[in-house]
Amino acid sequence: MKALLFDLRFFITLGLISLVLFLVDSLGLLKLPKTAVQYITIPVQYGLYQTGISFQRHLEFITLARTAALENKALKTQLANLLTENSSLRKQLLDNQSLTDQYSKLNPQTYDLLPTRIIGMGKSITIDKGENDGIVIGQVVVFKDNYFGQIKGISPKSAEVLLPQDPTSKLAVFSQGEGGRAKGILVGQFGSEFLMDKILHQEKVSVGDLVYSEGTEGKLPKGLIIGRITQVFDRQNEVFQQAKVEPVFNLTDLDIVFVIKNP
């Protein structure tokens, strides 16, 4: 009962105070205090507004940047797929034209492919299949006819893959483009690119040409896509030409790669 009486008195008091303030405000007696308060609250309100606008712009920038990054990644993947399809068309063209051995077709093959997941990445990559799954040293790792390395170490449940970027990696390769075909040796370098070396000066190489495996190393089939030429070093005072090569697919964009079990 006492609590109810207290609440009633409290609400009556608030009502009276509100009525008094309304009457005083109606007479214009609160104009000066309200002006003084606004001198303080308006800058604070403006500051909060500007902070909100700035935060909104930052959020929009982050959203646009993320969207642009996703679109860029999608375009790179689309370009890689188109280059792979273009490679298949070139294989068919070479076959139809019955070129000589120097310009022989890139024979398409059907492989027994074992899908694996990438579970570690550094100088080499680690995949989640190993000796228990039939993995052996020297088997080739691919994605959509693109070469990504060879098995160099195995355990029962995982395997380590030697990447072509590794300085210890050397492969016999050839480039194919409108200017013809050129042979060379692919030498690994730290980073995302590798170097095609030992190219004779009389052989034509151009930016944009695709580079393929010769298939002379162990289990490595002929005609796998190694990458695309991005720069040519044609120094006349050197014995050979060189060309910088980058992979068609970015390995960091892939979750699954395939091991060729029957080259």
Secondary structure as GFF3:
##gff-version 3
##sequence-region A 1 263
A	DSSP	alpha_helix	2	26	.	.	.	ID=ss1
A	DSSP	alpha_helix	31	97	.	.	.	ID=ss2
A	DSSP	three_ten_helix	101	103	.	.	.	ID=ss3
A	DSSP	beta_strand	113	121	.	.	.	ID=ss4
A	DSSP	beta_strand	125	127	.	.	.	ID=ss5
A	DSSP	three_ten_helix	131	133	.	.	.	ID=ss6
A	DSSP	beta_strand	140	143	.	.	.	ID=ss7
A	DSSP	beta_strand	146	154	.	.	.	ID=ss8
A	DSSP	beta_strand	159	162	.	.	.	ID=ss9
A	DSSP	beta_strand	170	177	.	.	.	ID=ss10
A	DSSP	beta_strand	180	188	.	.	.	ID=ss11
A	DSSP	beta_strand	194	199	.	.	.	ID=ss12
A	DSSP	beta_strand	210	213	.	.	.	ID=ss13
A	DSSP	beta_strand	225	233	.	.	.	ID=ss14
A	DSSP	beta_strand	241	246	.	.	.	ID=ss15
A	DSSP	three_ten_helix	251	253	.	.	.	ID=ss16
A	DSSP	beta_strand	256	260	.	.	.	ID=ss17
###
